[in-house]
Amino acid sequence: MIIDRLENHCLYLFENSALRQALSNLTKIAAAPPAVGRYEEGDDRFYYMVQQYDSRPLEKCMWESHLGYIDIQYIVSGHERMGFANKQTLRCAEYFPERDFQSYDAAGSVMYNLLDVLPGQFTIFFPEDAHMPGIFGDEGPAAVTKIVYKVKVSG
């Protein structure tokens, strides 16, 4: 798991060329995000989604991870708290292969951390990183605009 400001994306020169390309593309998209929706990049290695929603209390959010994709989550506006944990510390629930979405039993989620992600910051969640996005912070619910880049795991 990585969290940083978008202007520091060049510090992460990964061997995964799709991840490098996605971070580069994100810097261009973040300057003027398109409307809410899903966008294909013309390459099966990645796609992105622009999302808008109100953050929610922790107990209304879900743990998730992905087997086939790395998530880059960039906060355009608003404030969001995210939970993160190694998925080995959580109890698996249902997997939805058509969405590459592994859910977890909240009752079995005992070891995790919370972090506040502010406008201009991004997180990267790898397949071993369970995450719980969309949580509101101390100030209560906030309107959030976020870009989620999905980068296909190589091999």
Backbone as CSV, one residue per row, in Angstrom:
resi,resn,N_x,N_y,N_z,CA_x,CA_y,CA_z,C_x,C_y,C_z
1,MET,0.852,-1.162,0.000,0.000,0.000,0.000,0.901,1.228,0.000
2,ILE,0.528,2.194,-0.810,1.263,3.449,-0.910,0.269,4.591,-0.799
3,ILE,0.650,5.652,-0.098,-0.109,6.900,-0.102,0.885,8.038,-0.292
4,ASP,0.542,8.976,-1.191,1.417,10.113,-1.459,0.620,11.175,-2.214
5,ARG,1.258,12.312,-2.470,0.659,13.358,-3.293,0.930,13.043,-4.754
6,LEU,0.001,13.412,-5.639,0.113,13.058,-7.053,1.378,13.635,-7.681
7,GLU,1.808,14.813,-7.267,3.018,15.392,-7.877,4.269,14.558,-7.586
8,ASN,4.189,13.636,-6.625,5.322,12.762,-6.326,5.253,11.416,-7.040
9,HIS,4.337,11.275,-7.981,4.151,9.971,-8.646,5.434,9.461,-9.294
10,CYS,6.307,10.364,-9.722,7.535,9.937,-10.403,8.517,9.237,-9.459
11,LEU,8.282,9.320,-8.156,9.140,8.611,-7.201,8.921,7.099,-7.260
12,TYR,7.827,6.699,-7.876,7.452,5.291,-7.905,7.642,4.742,-9.320
13,LEU,8.881,4.502,-9.669,9.202,3.987,-11.010,9.168,2.467,-10.941
14,PHE,7.973,1.941,-11.085,7.745,0.517,-10.952,8.211,-0.243,-12.188
15,GLU,8.523,-1.521,-11.978,8.830,-2.379,-13.113,7.572,-2.694,-13.916
16,ASN,6.428,-2.556,-13.308,5.159,-2.793,-13.992,4.882,-1.596,-14.906
17,SER,5.067,-1.769,-16.202,4.924,-0.653,-17.148,3.487,-0.124,-17.184
18,ALA,2.498,-0.984,-16.963,1.107,-0.524,-16.952,0.868,0.400,-15.756
19,LEU,1.452,0.090,-14.612,1.313,0.940,-13.432,1.992,2.290,-13.661
20,ARG,3.162,2.270,-14.247,3.860,3.519,-14.607,3.011,4.358,-15.541
21,GLN,2.450,3.725,-16.564,1.627,4.431,-17.547,0.351,4.984,-16.906
22,ALA,-0.277,4.206,-16.038,-1.497,4.655,-15.367,-1.228,5.889,-14.512
23,LEU,-0.123,5.907,-13.777,0.214,7.083,-12.965,0.473,8.299,-13.839
24,SER,1.129,8.090,-14.944,1.373,9.193,-15.880,0.058,9.716,-16.450
25,ASN,-0.820,8.811,-16.870,-2.126,9.204,-17.401,-2.964,9.915,-16.337
26,LEU,-2.888,9.441,-15.106,-3.666,10.027,-14.029,-3.299,11.497,-13.815
27,THR,-2.028,11.829,-13.947,-1.620,13.230,-13.761,-2.295,14.130,-14.794
28,LYS,-2.527,13.620,-15.987,-3.196,14.411,-17.038,-4.704,14.493,-16.777
29,ILE,-5.315,13.373,-16.424,-6.761,13.310,-16.192,-7.149,14.135,-14.968
30,ALA,-6.329,14.095,-13.914,-6.648,14.773,-12.655,-6.774,16.285,-12.832
31,ALA,-6.066,16.842,-13.807,-6.118,18.288,-14.033,-7.505,18.738,-14.481
32,ALA,-8.205,17.914,-15.215,-9.563,18.230,-15.689,-10.338,16.924,-15.822
33,PRO,-10.809,16.377,-14.689,-11.489,15.073,-14.731,-12.740,15.104,-15.604
34,PRO,-12.977,14.026,-16.345,-14.211,13.932,-17.128,-15.408,13.675,-16.213
35,ALA,-16.568,13.548,-16.801,-17.800,13.278,-16.042,-17.726,11.917,-15.350
36,VAL,-18.590,11.738,-14.380,-18.688,10.461,-13.672,-18.928,9.352,-14.686
37,GLY,-18.218,8.242,-14.534,-18.389,7.111,-15.432,-17.125,6.278,-15.512
38,ARG,-17.193,5.255,-16.346,-16.067,4.348,-16.574,-15.464,4.672,-17.933
39,TYR,-14.127,4.665,-17.997,-13.416,5.027,-19.217,-12.378,3.967,-19.549
40,GLU,-12.471,3.450,-20.752,-11.497,2.482,-21.248,-10.354,3.257,-21.877
41,GLU,-9.159,2.744,-21.740,-7.981,3.420,-22.273,-7.574,2.872,-23.638
42,GLY,-8.320,1.943,-24.196,-7.939,1.360,-25.477,-6.878,0.280,-25.327
43,ASP,-6.620,-0.112,-24.113,-5.599,-1.105,-23.805,-6.178,-1.959,-22.679
44,ASP,-6.077,-3.273,-22.780,-6.687,-4.111,-21.747,-5.908,-4.118,-20.443
45,ARG,-4.794,-3.362,-20.371,-4.004,-3.335,-19.135,-4.614,-2.444,-18.061
46,PHE,-5.449,-1.475,-18.443,-6.037,-0.602,-17.437,-7.264,0.142,-17.950
47,TYR,-8.051,0.617,-16.994,-9.190,1.497,-17.236,-9.347,2.344,-15.981
48,TYR,-10.196,3.365,-16.056,-10.432,4.160,-14.859,-11.891,4.547,-14.745
49,MET,-12.257,4.933,-13.518,-13.617,5.364,-13.207,-13.547,6.691,-12.477
50,VAL,-14.451,7.594,-12.817,-14.628,8.823,-12.057,-15.882,8.614,-11.220
51,GLN,-15.746,8.818,-9.912,-16.850,8.561,-8.985,-17.162,9.814,-8.166
52,GLN,-18.421,9.985,-7.825,-18.852,11.029,-6.895,-19.845,10.414,-5.920
53,TYR,-19.646,10.666,-4.639,-20.534,10.125,-3.611,-20.274,10.868,-2.312
54,ASP,-21.131,10.633,-1.334,-20.928,11.155,0.013,-20.275,10.060,0.847
55,SER,-19.239,10.430,1.596,-18.595,9.452,2.472,-19.586,9.022,3.558
56,ARG,-19.342,7.821,4.113,-20.298,7.188,5.027,-19.601,6.773,6.319
57,PRO,-20.384,6.408,7.338,-19.766,5.892,8.564,-19.080,4.550,8.286
58,LEU,-18.063,4.265,9.037,-17.271,3.038,8.866,-18.163,1.799,8.829
59,GLU,-19.155,1.716,9.682,-19.991,0.506,9.749,-20.861,0.300,8.515
60,LYS,-20.946,1.280,7.641,-21.716,1.131,6.391,-20.803,0.891,5.188
61,CYS,-19.503,0.782,5.431,-18.539,0.551,4.345,-18.121,-0.913,4.337
62,MET,-17.516,-1.350,3.223,-17.140,-2.764,3.059,-15.647,-2.922,2.781
63,TRP,-15.094,-3.982,3.330,-13.736,-4.368,2.974,-13.756,-5.008,1.595
64,GLU,-12.711,-4.746,0.822,-12.591,-5.333,-0.518,-11.125,-5.509,-0.871
65,SER,-10.881,-6.373,-1.836,-9.579,-6.475,-2.493,-9.851,-7.007,-3.895
66,HIS,-8.796,-7.061,-4.681,-8.943,-7.459,-6.079,-7.801,-8.415,-6.436
67,LEU,-8.125,-9.486,-7.121,-7.115,-10.463,-7.514,-6.417,-10.065,-8.805
68,GLY,-7.165,-9.485,-9.732,-6.633,-9.218,-11.061,-6.188,-7.795,-11.315
69,TYR,-6.461,-6.873,-10.384,-6.152,-5.461,-10.613,-5.525,-4.805,-9.386
70,ILE,-4.666,-3.849,-9.646,-4.124,-2.932,-8.650,-5.010,-1.696,-8.704
71,ASP,-5.392,-1.159,-7.554,-6.204,0.056,-7.481,-5.321,1.262,-7.202
72,ILE,-5.456,2.298,-8.018,-4.910,3.614,-7.692,-6.129,4.487,-7.425
73,GLN,-6.239,5.036,-6.227,-7.382,5.864,-5.871,-6.886,7.282,-5.597
74,TYR,-7.381,8.226,-6.391,-6.950,9.625,-6.314,-8.135,10.501,-5.902
75,ILE,-7.957,11.289,-4.857,-9.023,12.172,-4.385,-8.908,13.507,-5.117
76,VAL,-9.924,13.811,-5.924,-9.991,15.082,-6.648,-10.483,16.166,-5.699
77,SER,-11.595,15.888,-4.994,-12.134,16.847,-4.038,-12.833,16.100,-2.921
78,GLY,-12.957,16.757,-1.788,-13.539,16.127,-0.617,-12.464,15.489,0.234
79,HIS,-12.892,14.784,1.246,-11.984,14.118,2.183,-12.559,12.739,2.448
80,GLU,-11.700,11.755,2.391,-12.145,10.380,2.615,-11.171,9.686,3.534
81,ARG,-11.710,8.909,4.431,-10.895,8.039,5.274,-10.972,6.651,4.648
82,MET,-9.854,5.958,4.608,-9.815,4.599,4.037,-9.202,3.649,5.054
83,GLY,-9.799,2.478,5.146,-9.209,1.419,5.937,-8.290,0.596,5.047
84,PHE,-7.217,0.068,5.620,-6.380,-0.855,4.861,-5.806,-1.907,5.800
85,ALA,-5.617,-3.097,5.236,-5.090,-4.232,5.993,-4.548,-5.252,5.010
86,ASN,-3.636,-6.076,5.467,-3.240,-7.212,4.650,-4.415,-8.170,4.647
87,LYS,-4.789,-8.650,3.472,-5.996,-9.478,3.382,-5.887,-10.765,4.186
88,GLN,-4.679,-11.184,4.543,-4.515,-12.400,5.351,-5.034,-12.209,6.772
89,THR,-5.208,-10.951,7.199,-5.709,-10.696,8.558,-7.235,-10.623,8.609
90,LEU,-7.890,-10.783,7.465,-9.347,-10.684,7.384,-9.940,-12.027,6.989
91,ARG,-11.219,-12.193,7.218,-11.910,-13.425,6.843,-12.651,-13.192,5.528
92,CYS,-12.308,-13.969,4.515,-12.932,-13.828,3.192,-14.418,-14.125,3.261
93,ALA,-15.168,-13.362,2.482,-16.589,-13.629,2.269,-16.723,-14.003,0.794
94,GLU,-17.654,-13.418,0.097,-17.925,-13.801,-1.289,-16.979,-13.106,-2.268
95,TYR,-16.604,-13.836,-3.341,-15.820,-13.270,-4.435,-16.725,-13.154,-5.656
96,PHE,-16.688,-11.984,-6.297,-17.487,-11.716,-7.491,-16.530,-11.591,-8.674
97,PRO,-16.277,-12.690,-9.418,-15.262,-12.663,-10.475,-15.556,-11.665,-11.589
98,GLU,-16.830,-11.447,-11.922,-17.148,-10.517,-13.008,-16.747,-9.083,-12.666
99,ARG,-16.615,-8.772,-11.372,-16.196,-7.444,-10.931,-14.808,-7.468,-10.305
100,ASP,-14.164,-8.639,-10.261,-12.891,-8.808,-9.567,-12.986,-8.178,-8.181
101,PHE,-13.983,-8.591,-7.417,-14.286,-7.988,-6.119,-14.341,-9.071,-5.057
102,GLN,-13.338,-9.080,-4.182,-13.325,-9.981,-3.037,-13.863,-9.218,-1.836
103,SER,-14.958,-9.696,-1.253,-15.501,-9.062,-0.053,-14.989,-9.814,1.173
104,TYR,-15.119,-9.172,2.322,-14.643,-9.746,3.579,-15.716,-9.619,4.638
105,ASP,-15.694,-10.539,5.579,-16.614,-10.535,6.704,-16.147,-9.470,7.690
106,ALA,-16.945,-8.426,7.869,-16.569,-7.327,8.765,-16.321,-7.819,10.189
107,ALA,-17.051,-8.833,10.617,-16.877,-9.356,11.973,-15.508,-9.991,12.157
108,GLY,-14.904,-10.452,11.074,-13.581,-11.069,11.154,-12.451,-10.087,10.911
109,SER,-12.755,-8.812,10.803,-11.761,-7.791,10.492,-11.233,-7.176,11.777
110,VAL,-10.145,-7.731,12.275,-9.653,-7.285,13.573,-8.380,-6.448,13.510
111,MET,-7.557,-6.625,12.503,-6.295,-5.889,12.411,-6.302,-5.007,11.170
112,TYR,-6.474,-3.710,11.374,-6.472,-2.796,10.249,-6.040,-1.406,10.701
113,ASN,-5.781,-0.547,9.730,-5.417,0.841,9.971,-6.367,1.732,9.192
114,LEU,-6.485,2.966,9.647,-7.270,3.971,8.939,-6.342,5.110,8.535
115,LEU,-6.581,5.658,7.362,-5.807,6.813,6.933,-6.729,7.818,6.278
116,ASP,-6.385,9.089,6.438,-7.146,10.161,5.822,-6.490,10.515,4.504
117,VAL,-7.283,10.547,3.440,-6.782,10.857,2.103,-7.453,12.161,1.672
118,LEU,-6.632,13.138,1.340,-7.089,14.495,1.044,-6.962,14.785,-0.442
119,PRO,-7.594,15.861,-0.915,-7.472,16.226,-2.333,-6.002,16.345,-2.744
120,GLY,-5.693,15.773,-3.910,-4.324,15.779,-4.414,-3.516,14.566,-3.998
121,GLN,-4.063,13.728,-3.131,-3.353,12.527,-2.695,-3.892,11.295,-3.403
122,PHE,-3.033,10.289,-3.533,-3.451,9.013,-4.112,-3.000,7.884,-3.211
123,THR,-3.689,6.763,-3.334,-3.283,5.523,-2.681,-3.128,4.469,-3.769
124,ILE,-2.267,3.511,-3.518,-2.156,2.345,-4.397,-2.372,1.122,-3.522
125,PHE,-3.358,0.325,-3.902,-3.653,-0.914,-3.193,-3.329,-2.076,-4.127
126,PHE,-2.386,-2.903,-3.707,-1.976,-4.086,-4.463,-2.904,-5.251,-4.100
127,PRO,-2.839,-6.361,-4.836,-3.760,-7.475,-4.561,-3.722,-7.994,-3.123
128,GLU,-2.624,-7.862,-2.423,-2.562,-8.333,-1.031,-3.153,-7.331,-0.043
129,ASP,-3.507,-6.133,-0.530,-4.028,-5.068,0.325,-5.550,-5.024,0.297
130,ALA,-6.170,-5.418,1.390,-7.608,-5.189,1.522,-7.785,-3.713,1.855
131,HIS,-8.854,-3.134,1.353,-9.107,-1.722,1.625,-10.597,-1.478,1.789
132,MET,-10.895,-0.426,2.542,-12.273,-0.035,2.808,-12.385,1.457,2.491
133,PRO,-12.763,1.787,1.258,-12.886,3.204,0.901,-14.230,3.788,1.335
134,GLY,-14.322,5.123,1.245,-15.602,5.798,1.415,-16.001,6.160,2.826
135,ILE,-15.091,6.047,3.783,-15.415,6.331,5.185,-15.317,7.839,5.432
136,PHE,-16.252,8.392,6.209,-16.099,9.804,6.519,-15.132,10.004,7.677
137,GLY,-14.530,11.187,7.710,-13.582,11.537,8.760,-14.276,12.178,9.947
138,ASP,-13.491,12.816,10.791,-13.999,13.420,12.020,-15.050,14.501,11.775
139,GLU,-14.995,15.142,10.612,-15.935,16.226,10.307,-17.286,15.714,9.816
140,GLY,-17.431,14.422,9.637,-18.694,13.851,9.176,-18.714,13.663,7.669
141,PRO,-19.884,13.356,7.105,-19.986,13.076,5.674,-19.465,14.234,4.818
142,ALA,-18.809,13.865,3.718,-18.287,14.849,2.777,-18.588,14.374,1.361
143,ALA,-18.840,15.323,0.471,-18.987,15.006,-0.950,-17.583,14.729,-1.493
144,VAL,-17.411,13.573,-2.117,-16.095,13.143,-2.611,-16.159,12.959,-4.121
145,THR,-15.158,13.474,-4.805,-14.938,13.142,-6.216,-13.606,12.413,-6.265
146,LYS,-13.618,11.245,-6.878,-12.433,10.377,-6.870,-12.262,9.745,-8.238
147,ILE,-10.998,9.544,-8.615,-10.653,8.776,-9.806,-10.032,7.470,-9.318
148,VAL,-10.580,6.356,-9.758,-10.032,5.034,-9.426,-9.486,4.430,-10.709
149,TYR,-8.178,4.262,-10.749,-7.503,3.620,-11.883,-7.329,2.156,-11.559
150,LYS,-7.705,1.287,-12.469,-7.567,-0.161,-12.303,-6.466,-0.628,-13.250
151,VAL,-5.402,-1.197,-12.672,-4.252,-1.632,-13.448,-4.167,-3.149,-13.363
152,LYS,-4.226,-3.794,-14.516,-4.193,-5.268,-14.560,-2.863,-5.778,-14.020
153,VAL,-2.968,-6.808,-13.173,-1.776,-7.452,-12.624,-1.121,-8.249,-13.751
154,SER,0.176,-8.097,-13.916,0.899,-8.811,-14.981,0.930,-10.296,-14.694
155,GLY,0.975,-11.068,-15.784,1.188,-12.500,-15.694,0.041,-13.199,-15.146
